Amino acid sequence: MAGGHRLTAGLNKPIVLLIVIAGVERFAFKGVASNLVTYLTDVVKMTNSSAAKMVNSWCGFTSMVPLVVAPLADSYWDRYTTVQSAALLYALGLVMLASTALGWLLIPIGKVSSSALLHWSLYLISLGQGGYNPSLQAFGADQLDDGDELPSNKTDHSSDKKRLFFQWWYFGICCGSLLGVSLMSYIQDTLGWGLGFAIPAISFLASIAIFLLGNRFYKHKKAKNVDNKSTENMIQTVKTTLSRMFCGKIDLDRNSDVAELELQEKPLFDADPEGMEGLYEKSENENHLVQIAKMVLPLLPVWTMLLMFAVIFQQPPTFFTKQGMTMKRNIGSKFKIPPAALQSAITVSIILLMPLYDILFIPLTRILTQNEKGISVIQRMGIGMFLSVIAMVIAALTERKRLELSRQMVASDLLSETVPLSIFWLLPQYILLGFSDIFTVVGMQEFFYSEVPLRFRTMGIALYTSVFGVGSFLSALLISLVERFTSSGGRENSWFNDDMRNSRLDNYYWLLAILDSVSFVGFVIFFRFHKSRI
């Protein structure tokens, strides 16, 4: 207990409460999303590729919504009100989805009303979560002591608290994800989809009640309204920023004290030695969109290079799960492991290793690097990207082995799609993605949160989630392109053949590993010349 208290020292009671609430939200969302591809193929009767594309597109839309909501939450609404409003949409979507799952038992499949209700419920969840998640996390960061956001010339105390906040926030949502993936996939596969979708809805409604009851403990920071002008300033800013990005050095390495002052939106030096005053100077009459453009455009190169990492993380709830459905899943004579439950290996590895990051990894890297911080946020992200490449290589090798066994069965006239290969052979790729998560995802949150001005912190978190949103759409696009080119000689030749004995997911995993490697190399080269201030 003393060790746990030491690890979380500095996180006050409101933050701990909000971490628990965030964990319940992840339980609800993962309870739906982790096994959705099985629901679409087994109940709604979609093909493997169609179900995977629908899940990817839905996850992508869910992660992109914050980009629209965040500027409003930062500038025109307060975060507490945004959380409340978004929670209502979120809860309505979850309740509708549970009703839909029950409806498939009563309404013949193919009815337009059932299909429309399914889509409406999923996209209501997307709209609700798009406002709920970034606003809740930014609201949680607001609960840090005021002094934690002030620059310090003597210590990195405020930076340590911020890092601690993001690590334990992520730890909390991983705990919720673990329960959602493992418990709900089992209930859905064995007790029915109606109950399997109703439990997440009820849990989320309970978390809303807890959030409202905790209001008297919270600190509230009101958003400042910003006057709008014409879009001429925005166009000029885009031109100026693009010019700096492609023709000059991208200034991510400004003096740390000056940068911290800028994050507080205090005046900078009277003279800007690099001639960037027109890009970073604040003006009360400046168009709000111009300020967002100034903030976002310099971060686009980093954002772009993280997209393939996000594509990799679309595989566990889609094709990894479909792989698991064809493998030996028995434990004993009666119990069968739900294929989606193996996604819990990612969160288990995160939960077990996250505390060790501060206890063992950081002290060790301090000795090796002679740096008080151990490793920088950029190095942390790069390590995770490298691990994701290794995970996809292992996934490709495992799938090759599964296909070899499947073909041997066909040659022996065994018609079963289940191969004599334990589902636990998939564990290494899941666990490596968990290791990757600890480094890159937590690093991404801190990077995008820290690189934006104080009052745009919700937007910073939205930029982080949008990486996974666009990554989901990119994953769906890749599936469509690969399916088009590989099925030119007939659908039976597609890498995503519905008969898993004839699919070539191993080739697809090799393709992802190559593309992710290119992104990783680009990331390393970029930060070899352009260094971040965090």
PEWOSUL-V127302 format. One record per pair of residues at least 6 apart in sequence whose C-alpha atoms are under 7 Angstrom apart, sorted by sequence separation. I is the first residue (numbers start at 0). J is the second residue. If there is no record, write none. Layout:
i,j
I,J
I,J
//
This chain:
i,j
39,45
40,46
72,78
243,249
261,267
329,335
365,371
486,492
496,502
40,47
328,335
329,336
365,372
485,492
486,493
495,502
187,195
328,336
365,373
448,456
451,459
485,493
494,502
495,503
72,81
148,157
186,195
364,373
485,494
493,502
494,503
495,504
40,50
147,157
257,267
364,374
494,504
39,50
362,373
448,459
482,493
183,195
361,373
447,459
448,460
482,494
405,418
447,460
482,495
36,50
99,113
324,338
404,418
36,51
278,293
323,338
447,462
444,460
447,463
99,116
36,54
99,117
320,338
320,339
401,420
444,463
443,463
96,117
316,339
96,120
95,120
96,121
93,120
315,342
92,120
92,121
92,123
93,124
92,124
89,123
394,428
88,123
89,124
393,428
88,124
391,428
88,126
89,127
390,428
88,127
89,128
86,127
390,431
85,127
390,432
85,128
387,431
85,130
86,131
386,431
387,432
85,131
82,130
249,297
387,435
81,130
82,131
386,435
81,131
384,435
82,134
383,435
81,134
82,135
236,289
240,293
244,297
383,436
232,286
233,288
237,292
383,438
384,439
78,134
233,289
240,296
382,438
383,439
228,285
229,286
232,289
236,293
226,284
227,285
228,286
380,438
381,439
79,138
227,286
379,438
380,439
78,138
226,286
227,287
379,439
226,287
64,126
68,130
225,287
380,442
379,442
380,443
61,125
65,129
43,108
60,125
61,126
64,129
65,130
376,442
61,128
62,129
61,129
65,133
376,446
142,217
142,218
308,384
308,387
344,426
348,430
345,429
349,433
353,437
416,500
344,429
345,430
348,433
349,434
344,430
348,434
342,429
345,432
346,433
345,433
349,437
327,417
325,416
326,417
327,418
100,192
101,193
325,417
326,418
327,419
100,193
325,418
326,419
327,420
328,421
326,420
327,421
328,422
406,500
326,421
327,422
405,500
97,193
326,422
402,500
97,196
323,422
96,196
97,197
94,197
94,200
150,256
398,504
399,505
93,200
398,505
150,259
396,505
90,200
150,260
395,505
90,203
395,508
90,204
394,508
395,509
391,508
392,509
391,509
392,512
391,512
17,139
388,512
14,139
388,515
14,142
388,516
13,142
385,519
384,519
77,221
77,222
76,222
25,172
29,176
33,180
75,222
74,222
75,223
22,171
26,175
30,179
73,222
74,223
75,224
188,337
18,168
21,171
22,172
25,175
26,176
29,179
30,180
34,184
74,224
9,160
21,172
25,176
29,180
74,225
19,171
22,174
23,175
26,178
27,179
185,337
18,171
22,175
26,179
30,183
184,337
10,164
30,184
184,339
184,340
294,451
309,466
376,533
309,467
313,471
375,533
180,339
181,340
180,340
306,466
310,470
305,466
309,470
310,471
180,342
181,343
180,343
307,470
310,473
302,466
306,470
310,474
31,196
177,343
30,199
177,346
176,346
177,347
27,199
174,346
26,199
27,200
173,346
27,202
27,203
174,350
173,350
23,202
24,203
23,203
170,350
23,206
170,353
20,206
264,452
262,451
263,452
20,210
262,452
263,453
261,452
262,453
13,216
13,217
307,514
308,515
307,515
307,518
304,518
304,521
304,522
55,313
51,317
169,441
166,441
165,441
255,532
251,529
252,530
251,530
252,531
253,532
165,445
249,529
251,531
252,532
36,317
251,532
34,316
33,316
162,445
34,339
33,339
137,456
137,457
134,457
133,457
133,460
133,461
73,454
73,455
73,457
69,457
70,458
69,458
66,458
69,461
66,461
65,461
66,462
66,465
62,464
63,465
62,465
62,467
63,468
62,468
61,468
59,467
60,468
59,468
58,468
59,469
59,470
59,471
58,471
59,472
56,471
55,471
56,472
55,472
55,474
56,475
55,475
52,475
48,495
47,497
46,497
//
